Amino acid sequence: MRRGGFSALIWQSGCLNKRVNQQRIKVLLVEDEPAYARLVQEFLTGEIVSAFEPAHAGRLDDALRRLASERFDVVLLDLTLPDCQGLATYEQVHARAPSTPIVALTGFDDDQLALQAVREGAQDYVVKGQFDGKMLARVIRYAIERKRAAEALRQSEEFFRLISENVTDLIAVLDRNGRRLYNSPSYKHLLGDPACLVGTDSFDEIHPADREAVKRIFQQTLASGVGLRAEYRMLLKDGSVRRIESHGSAIRDEAGAYSKVVVVSRDITERMEGVAVLRNALSDLKKSHEDLKAAQLQLVEAEKLEAVSAFAAGVAHEVKNPLQTVILGVDYLSSHVAAQDATAAMVLTDMASAVARADGIIHGLLEFSSGSPREVQDEDLNSIIEQSLRTIEHDLANCPIRLVKELGQGLPLLRFDGKTMKHVLINLLMRALRQIAEGGRLRVCTFVRELTNDIKMNGRPSAIFKTGETVAGVAIEGVSATPAGEGSTICAAQPIDKESGLGLTVLKKIIELYGGVLDVTGSQYTILFKVQRKQ
C-alpha cells in the first residue's frame, strides 16, 4: 500500500526525471539463481519496459568488480549470495558504489532483513515472485528518484553546514518556549559547545534587566509571524556583558501554526564601543572648535586692545603738553588773583582739581599704552584696589551709587603685574557700575580664608581650589536700588561683552596668567588666588 500510493502519485504528477524516461537505465542484477535471473532480465527487456539495459552478476565478488569498472543507474541486489549473506551483502555493495541506488531482492521469509537494509540506506525492496515487469520498472525508477532526492538533501545539508560553520552571525532555532533546538557553531566563543546548548533556555543568558522585554518580543513574533528586531545585553558566565542585536523569523508547523523561531543575532559590542569612541572624539573636536573660536576672539580683542593702546598713546602725547600749560596757568592765577577775589579763588581751586584729574588720566593712558614688559612681583591687593577706585571716583560722583569698601586686614602679598591687574579691576568696576547705573550700591571687599568645602566657579565645581586650601581674593558686587530701597543684587547682567573695554574672556585669561580665576555670577565678579604655603 505504501509503495502503491507513492507510485500512483509519482506517475500522476509526471515528475519523473526526463533523463530516466528518455535514456536507457543500466541495471546490475546481482542474483545467484540463473533461472530467476533470466526471468528478471526478461521483465526488464520486455516490450512494455524496454528502457532498461540489464547486466547480471551471480556472486558478490563479480558484482563488486563490475561496479568498480562500470557505471550503473541502479543495483537489484539479492541479500543471500553464495559468497556473502545478510546485511553485509548490502554494506559491501553500498561501500563500493555509495552514489548508486540499491533495491533489495528478498524471499518470503526475509522481510525483516529487507527492512533493515532500507533503514541502512537501501532505496526499496521487492519480494521475489510478487512483482511483474511493470511493477519492477516503477520500483527501479522510484529508487533512482529517491536516491537523487536524498543526495540533493545531503548536499543541501552540507551546504547549510558549511555556511553555519563559517558565518560569524549567531543562528539559533527555538521552540515555542524559547528552548534551543539548534545553535550554529559561532555560538562557541560565547556560550561554549553548541551541541550542549540543545534543550536549554535561551533566555537564561539575557541580562536580567532586559530579559522580560526580549520575552515579549519573542511572544509577539510567535503570535503575529512578523519578525521583530531586539537589542539587549547578554550576561556571560565569566561576568562579562556583550551587546547583542537579534532578529527573529517564525516558522509554521504541519498544521500551519507558528511553532518555531529562527533567530539571527550579531555581537555588536565592539561596534557600540566604536560608536562611543567616535562620539567622544566628536565631542573633543567640538570642544577644540570652541576653544579655537575663543582663541580667535581673544586675538581679535588683543588686536583691538593694541589699536586702542596706540590711539591712547597718541592722544595722551597730544594732550599732555597743552595740559601742562593749563596747570602752570592755574598755578600762576592762584598765586596772583586768588588772594584778591574769593570767588576767583574757589573757581581756580575747582579748575586745579579738574586739571589734576585730567593729568592723572593722561598718565594712566601713557601707562596703559606702554610697551614695557610685565613686572611680576609681590603686590598688595588692597593697594591695587585703592588705586583702581581712585580712577573711577568721577564716575561714582556722577551716579546715585554708594561705594561700600570692606578691605580685609592681613592679606598676604600676591604675585602679579600690578599695572595689568589694576586695569583688570578698573574694567570690572566699570562693568558693575554700568549694571547699576540707575542707582544702588557698589560693594568692594577683599579677603583671605581657608576653604571649608569645595567651591564652585561659574556654576561648576572648581578643579583648582579644594577643601583645606587658603585663598585670597576680591569681590566686586553691584547691588541695585529697588523701589523699597537698596538690597537687590543684579542677576541678569547686560550684554557687557559687547560694550567697550576688554571682554570677559580676555580678562579671565589675564587673571589665569597669574594663577588666579575669575567667577562671574550676575553682577558679582570674584577673583581668587591660591595662597602658597610658606615652607
VENVENNOR-V458555 format. One line per field, one symbol per residue. ss: DSSP state (A for helix, B for strand, O for the rest). A space follows every 10 residues. Layout:
ss=???
This chain:
ss=OAAAAAAAAA AAAOOOOAAA AAOOBBBBBB OOOAAAAAAA AAAAAOOOOO OBBBBBBOOA AAAAAAAAAO OOOBBBBBOB BOOBBOAAAA AAAAAAOOOO BBBBBBOOOO AAAAAAAAAA OOOBBBBOOO OOAAAAAAAA AAAAAAAAAA AAAAAAAAAA AAAAAAOOOB BBBBOOOOBB BBBOAAAAAA AOOAAAAOOO BOOOOBOAAA AAAAAAAAAA AAAAOOOOBB BBBBBOOOOO BBBBBBBBBB BBOOOOOBBB BBBBBBBOAA AAAAAAAAAA AAAAAAAAAA AAAAAAAAAA AAAAAAAAAA AAAAAAAAAA AAAAAAAAAA AAAAAAOOOO OAAAAAAAAA AAAAAAAAAA AAAAAAAAOO OOOOOBBBBO AAAAAAAAAA AOAAAAAOOO BBBBBBOOOO OOOBBBBAAA AAAAAAAAAA AAAAAOOOOB BBBBBBBBBB OOOOOBBOOB BOOOOOOOOB BBBBBBBBBB BBOOBBBBBO OOOOOAAAOO OOOAAAAAAA AAAOOBBBBB BOOBBBBBBB OOOOO
